[in-house]
Amino acid sequence: MKKIIISMIFALLAVCPSAMAQSTKTDTDIAATAADSAQQKQPAATAAAADTAAAKAMATDEDFGEDAMMDAEETNGLHKQLKTKFIEGNATFMSIVALALVLGLAFCIERIIYLTLSEINAKKFMADIDAYIQRGDIEGAKELCRNTRGPVASICFQGLLRIKESLDDIERSIISYGAVQTSNLERGCTWITLFIQIAPSLGFLGTVIGMVMSFDQIQQAGDISATIVASGMKVALITTIFGIIVAVVLQLFYNYILSKIEHITSQMEESAITLLDAITKYKQERS
């Protein structure tokens, strides 16, 4: 019995190390398998993240491209719409309205350039003229007037030319020459007012013609159709709209021109008064 128990114990002792070794081997294999799986998953995750970033970048580029295309389409669409409306509004009358706009803007630009060049620092100029006169250097004052542009200098030059005459004659000469300079400032403004008035008139003329076209089409069709009436009314309204727009644009420029003319005219009046005062002092000192 003892021999049997001892043999069984030795058998168990022999089996346990092998089982433990096998268990250890199994655990090692499991750990290795898990490590391999983790290593395989990590590149896959990295690749998936890279693919996601690339997809986002492509989506952003596509959105940007779509926005640019939409902006370009809107710009082209506005240009095409204006062109279409211009043609739909009876090209003959629309061309006349466009011509009125171009000619009116040409006169406005010419006046703005002329008036801008006519403006000077009148206060500083008159202070220099007064200093020349008080020193008795009349020729120096005349030379300063010759070298200065604008109606203010021209008026002062005319007054200095007659400095030896009476004050009444000098004042009369300044007033007369001032009227000439004022008319030069206002030259071309009548044409601007003409185009301001003619543009909406042409639009209304297109309206009347559009209505006549509508009635002619109704008469030819022998029936009142909404489509026929709408086509004629559309032509009429488009010409009226463009005529009013042209008149509004030219009116804005015209008011700006008038403001500059008023400013220069006030400078001329103030300068004339200052010149007469300086000449009066000069004559009193010489008398």
C-alpha positions as CSV (number, residue, x, y, z in Angstrom):
1,M,0.0,0.0,0.0
2,K,2.8,2.4,0.9
3,K,4.6,1.5,-2.4
4,I,1.4,2.3,-4.3
5,I,1.0,5.7,-2.5
6,I,4.7,6.6,-3.0
7,S,4.5,5.7,-6.7
8,M,1.3,7.9,-7.1
9,I,3.1,10.8,-5.4
10,F,6.1,10.5,-7.8
11,A,3.7,10.4,-10.7
12,L,1.9,13.5,-9.6
13,L,5.2,15.3,-9.1
14,A,6.3,14.3,-12.6
15,V,3.0,15.5,-14.1
16,C,2.9,18.9,-12.3
17,P,6.1,20.3,-13.8
18,S,5.1,19.4,-17.3
19,A,1.6,20.9,-16.7
20,M,3.1,24.0,-15.3
21,A,5.5,24.3,-18.2
22,Q,2.7,23.8,-20.7
23,S,0.6,26.4,-18.9
24,T,3.5,28.8,-18.9
25,K,4.0,28.1,-22.6
26,T,0.3,28.7,-23.2
27,D,0.3,32.0,-21.3
28,T,3.4,33.0,-23.3
29,D,1.8,32.2,-26.6
30,I,-1.3,34.1,-25.6
31,A,0.8,37.2,-24.6
32,A,2.7,36.9,-27.9
33,T,-0.5,36.7,-29.8
34,A,-1.9,39.7,-28.0
35,A,1.2,41.7,-28.7
36,D,1.1,40.7,-32.4
37,S,-2.5,41.7,-32.5
38,A,-1.8,45.1,-30.9
39,Q,1.1,45.6,-33.4
40,Q,-1.2,44.8,-36.3
41,K,-4.0,47.1,-34.9
42,Q,-1.6,50.1,-34.4
43,P,-0.6,50.5,-38.1
44,A,-4.2,50.0,-39.1
45,A,-5.3,52.7,-36.7
46,T,-2.6,55.0,-38.0
47,A,-3.6,54.3,-41.6
48,A,-7.3,55.0,-40.7
49,A,-6.4,58.3,-39.1
50,A,-4.3,59.3,-42.2
51,D,-7.2,58.4,-44.5
52,T,-9.6,60.4,-42.4
53,A,-7.3,63.5,-42.4
54,A,-6.9,63.2,-46.2
55,A,-10.6,62.9,-46.7
56,K,-11.2,66.0,-44.6
57,A,-8.6,67.9,-46.6
58,M,-10.2,66.8,-49.8
59,A,-13.6,67.8,-48.5
60,T,-12.2,71.3,-47.6
61,D,-10.7,71.7,-51.0
62,E,-13.9,70.7,-52.6
63,D,-15.9,73.2,-50.5
64,F,-13.4,75.9,-51.4
65,G,-13.6,75.1,-55.0
66,E,-17.4,75.0,-54.9
67,D,-17.5,78.4,-53.2
68,A,-15.2,79.9,-55.8
69,M,-17.3,78.4,-58.6
70,M,-20.5,79.8,-57.0
71,D,-18.9,83.3,-56.8
72,A,-17.8,83.2,-60.4
73,E,-21.3,82.0,-61.4
74,E,-22.9,84.8,-59.5
75,T,-20.6,87.4,-61.2
76,N,-21.3,85.9,-64.6
77,G,-24.9,85.7,-63.7
78,L,-25.2,89.4,-62.9
79,H,-23.4,90.4,-66.1
80,K,-25.7,88.1,-68.1
81,Q,-28.8,89.4,-66.4
82,L,-27.8,93.0,-67.2
83,K,-27.1,92.1,-70.7
84,T,-30.4,90.2,-71.0
85,K,-32.4,93.1,-69.5
86,F,-30.7,95.5,-71.8
87,I,-31.8,93.4,-74.8
88,E,-35.2,92.8,-73.5
89,G,-35.8,96.6,-73.0
90,N,-35.7,97.2,-76.8
91,A,-32.1,97.7,-77.7
92,T,-32.8,100.8,-79.7
93,F,-34.1,102.9,-76.8
94,M,-31.8,101.3,-74.3
95,S,-28.8,102.3,-76.5
96,I,-30.0,105.9,-76.6
97,V,-30.4,105.9,-72.7
98,A,-26.9,104.4,-72.4
99,L,-25.5,107.1,-74.8
100,A,-27.1,109.8,-72.6
101,L,-25.4,108.3,-69.6
102,V,-22.0,108.2,-71.3
103,L,-22.2,111.8,-72.6
104,G,-23.5,113.1,-69.3
105,L,-20.7,111.4,-67.4
106,A,-18.1,112.8,-69.8
107,F,-19.3,116.4,-69.2
108,C,-19.4,115.7,-65.4
109,I,-15.8,114.4,-65.3
110,E,-14.6,117.3,-67.4
111,R,-16.2,119.8,-65.0
112,I,-14.9,118.1,-61.9
113,I,-11.3,118.1,-63.3
114,Y,-11.6,121.8,-64.2
115,L,-13.1,122.9,-60.9
116,T,-10.5,120.8,-58.9
117,L,-7.7,122.6,-60.8
118,S,-9.3,125.9,-60.2
119,E,-9.3,125.5,-56.4
120,I,-6.4,127.1,-54.4
121,N,-5.6,128.1,-50.9
122,A,-7.3,131.5,-51.2
123,K,-6.5,132.7,-47.7
124,K,-2.7,132.1,-48.1
125,F,-2.7,133.5,-51.6
126,M,-4.4,136.7,-50.5
127,A,-2.1,137.1,-47.5
128,D,0.9,137.0,-49.9
129,I,-0.8,139.5,-52.3
130,D,-1.5,141.8,-49.3
131,A,2.1,141.6,-48.2
132,Y,3.4,142.5,-51.7
133,I,1.0,145.5,-51.9
134,Q,1.9,146.8,-48.5
135,R,5.6,146.7,-49.5
136,G,4.7,148.6,-52.6
137,D,5.8,145.7,-54.8
138,I,2.9,145.7,-57.3
139,E,4.9,143.9,-60.0
140,G,5.7,141.1,-57.6
141,A,2.0,140.8,-56.8
142,K,1.2,140.7,-60.5
143,E,3.9,138.0,-61.1
144,L,2.4,135.9,-58.3
145,C,-1.0,136.2,-59.9
146,R,0.4,135.1,-63.3
147,N,2.0,132.0,-61.7
148,T,-1.1,131.0,-59.8
149,R,-3.9,129.1,-61.5
150,G,-7.6,129.6,-60.9
151,P,-10.2,132.5,-61.1
152,V,-9.1,134.0,-57.8
153,A,-5.7,134.9,-59.2
154,S,-7.2,136.1,-62.4
155,I,-9.5,138.5,-60.6
156,C,-6.7,139.8,-58.5
157,F,-4.5,140.4,-61.6
158,Q,-7.3,142.4,-63.2
159,G,-7.6,144.6,-60.1
160,L,-3.8,145.1,-59.9
161,L,-3.7,146.2,-63.6
162,R,-5.9,149.1,-62.7
163,I,-4.4,150.0,-59.3
164,K,-3.7,153.6,-60.5
165,E,-7.3,154.2,-61.3
166,S,-10.1,155.0,-58.8
167,L,-11.5,152.5,-56.4
168,D,-14.9,152.5,-58.2
169,D,-13.2,151.7,-61.5
170,I,-11.2,148.9,-59.9
171,E,-14.3,147.5,-58.2
172,R,-16.3,147.6,-61.4
173,S,-13.5,145.8,-63.3
174,I,-13.3,143.1,-60.6
175,I,-17.1,142.6,-60.7
176,S,-17.2,142.3,-64.5
177,Y,-14.3,139.9,-64.7
178,G,-15.7,137.9,-61.8
179,A,-18.9,137.4,-63.8
180,V,-16.9,136.1,-66.7
181,Q,-15.0,133.7,-64.5
182,T,-18.3,132.5,-62.9
183,S,-19.7,131.7,-66.4
184,N,-16.5,129.8,-67.2
185,L,-17.1,127.7,-64.0
186,E,-20.6,126.9,-65.0
187,R,-19.8,126.1,-68.6
188,G,-21.1,122.7,-69.7
189,C,-23.5,122.4,-66.8
190,T,-26.5,123.0,-69.2
191,W,-25.6,119.9,-71.1
192,I,-25.5,117.9,-67.8
193,T,-29.0,119.2,-67.0
194,L,-30.1,118.3,-70.5
195,F,-29.1,114.6,-70.1
196,I,-30.6,114.5,-66.6
197,Q,-33.9,115.5,-68.1
198,I,-33.7,113.5,-71.3
199,A,-32.8,110.2,-69.7
200,P,-36.2,109.6,-67.9
201,S,-38.0,111.1,-70.9
202,L,-36.5,108.4,-73.1
203,G,-37.5,105.8,-70.5
204,F,-41.1,107.0,-70.6
205,L,-41.0,107.1,-74.4
206,G,-40.0,103.4,-74.3
207,T,-42.8,102.8,-71.9
208,V,-45.4,104.3,-74.3
209,I,-43.9,102.3,-77.2
210,G,-44.0,99.1,-75.1
211,M,-47.7,99.7,-74.4
212,V,-48.4,100.3,-78.1
213,M,-46.6,97.1,-78.9
214,S,-48.7,95.2,-76.4
215,F,-52.0,96.5,-78.0
216,D,-50.7,95.7,-81.5
217,Q,-50.0,92.1,-80.4
218,I,-53.4,91.9,-78.8
219,Q,-55.0,93.1,-81.9
220,Q,-53.1,90.6,-84.1
221,A,-53.9,87.7,-81.7
222,G,-57.6,88.7,-81.5
223,D,-57.6,87.9,-77.8
224,I,-56.3,89.4,-74.6
225,S,-53.6,87.1,-73.3
226,A,-51.6,87.6,-70.1
227,T,-48.4,86.5,-72.0
228,I,-48.9,89.1,-74.7
229,V,-49.6,91.9,-72.2
230,A,-46.8,90.9,-69.9
231,S,-44.2,91.0,-72.7
232,G,-45.1,94.6,-73.7
233,M,-45.3,95.8,-70.1
234,K,-41.9,94.2,-69.4
235,V,-40.2,96.2,-72.2
236,A,-42.0,99.4,-71.0
237,L,-40.9,99.0,-67.3
238,I,-37.3,98.1,-68.2
239,T,-36.7,101.2,-70.2
240,T,-38.3,103.4,-67.5
241,I,-36.1,101.9,-64.8
242,F,-32.9,102.4,-66.8
243,G,-33.9,106.0,-67.6
244,I,-34.5,106.8,-64.0
245,I,-31.2,105.2,-62.9
246,V,-29.3,107.3,-65.5
247,A,-31.0,110.5,-64.3
248,V,-30.2,109.7,-60.6
249,V,-26.5,109.0,-61.3
250,L,-26.1,112.2,-63.3
251,Q,-28.0,114.3,-60.7
252,L,-25.6,113.2,-58.0
253,F,-22.6,114.3,-60.0
254,Y,-24.4,117.5,-60.9
255,N,-25.0,118.4,-57.3
256,Y,-21.4,117.8,-56.5
257,I,-20.3,120.1,-59.3
258,L,-22.7,122.8,-58.1
259,S,-21.2,122.6,-54.6
260,K,-17.7,123.1,-56.0
261,I,-18.8,126.1,-58.1
262,E,-20.4,127.7,-55.0
263,H,-17.2,127.2,-53.0
264,I,-15.0,128.8,-55.7
265,T,-17.5,131.6,-56.1
266,S,-17.4,132.4,-52.4
267,Q,-13.6,132.4,-52.6
268,M,-13.7,134.8,-55.4
269,E,-16.0,137.2,-53.5
270,E,-13.9,137.1,-50.3
271,S,-10.7,137.6,-52.3
272,A,-12.1,140.6,-54.2
273,I,-13.1,142.2,-50.9
274,T,-9.6,141.6,-49.4
275,L,-7.9,142.9,-52.6
276,L,-10.0,146.2,-52.5
277,D,-9.1,146.6,-48.8
278,A,-5.4,146.2,-49.5
279,I,-5.5,148.6,-52.5
280,T,-7.4,151.1,-50.3
281,K,-4.7,151.0,-47.7
282,Y,-2.0,151.3,-50.4
283,K,-3.6,154.4,-51.8
284,Q,-4.1,156.0,-48.4
285,E,-0.4,155.5,-47.6
286,R,0.7,156.9,-50.9
287,S,-1.6,159.9,-50.7
